[in-house]
Amino acid sequence: MTPETLQVDADTALALRIYEPPGGAHASLVIGAAMGVRQDFYAAFAQWLAGQGYRVTTFDYRGHGYSLQGPMRAVRATISDWVLDYEAVVAAAKAALPGQPLYLVGHSLGAQLPGLMQDTGPIAGMLGVAAGSGYWRDNAPRLKRMVPFFWGLIVPVSTTLFGYFPGRRLRMVGDLPAGVIRQWRRWCLNPRYGLGAEGPAAQERYAAVRFPILSYALTDDELMTQRGIEHLASFYSQAGARVETIAPHEAGAERIGHFGFFRPQFEATLWPRATAALSGFGAPARL
């Protein structure tokens, strides 16, 4: 599928993929990607959701994936810019199907950023998957042990040397623009994560969110902990965010992890659970 283009501003064009349901859509859905993850990763899940009657949009944040224009070292994007990208995609998806509800499925970072959007009015609900606070003390034990080395040495040195974070070369996270990794570092070292690092304006925006939120905590997540996921839910203080725990045995699997939910092996187990959650937000899911 060839990506479509969404012009955010004079200097920024995003690559999108639209998955149209064969029999007409009863709702729109935007998938917000995790840090360093390209939209291709969600293609099978998006195609399946389209078969359930959702008009699904996936996208790459500016300076990343198919939205990268030129060398990454020349990209001046920050996470704050990615919030604007996400919001622009939501607005476009709503405009394409104005009479139907719009939902988000946010994977990790993709469920963190909506709290910073200026206008969340178009959003009727969000399902978060493996999405929690990235504060380092909320990280899973194995990851937590790497924090001093990662944030204290690897990120500052490699980003200065290359002009961007060479995550693919290091087999960590993925390639990221310098402004993104540096802002993320500030977030991850703050006990209140992005809410604390960005100050009162961020707190006001999170508190302004009113759409319902359900977050899935995977018991074998190698990056996020239950505590971190509950912390993120608490940031959405007026949204009534809920957390549900999923263990691999519930899906007949030995492992799910931080990324497994979106793999085709869970089409018959976890994916219908997602549409059931969306149905609970008000969309009549077709299973």
ABEGO torsion letter per residue (X at the ends): XBBBBBBABAABBBBBBBBBBAAEBABBBBBBBBBGBBAAAAAAAAAAAAAAGBBBBBBBBBGBEAABBEBAAABABBAAAAAAAAAAAAAAAAAABAABBBBBBBBEAAAAAAAABABAAABAEBBBBGBBBABAAABBAAAAAAAAAAAAAAAAAAAAAAGBBBAAAAGBGEBBBAAAAAAAAAAAABAAEAAAAAEAAAAAAAAABABBBBBBBBAABAABBAAAAAAAAAABAAAGBBBBBBBAAAAGBABAEAAAAABAAAAAAAAAAAAAAAAAAGBBBBX
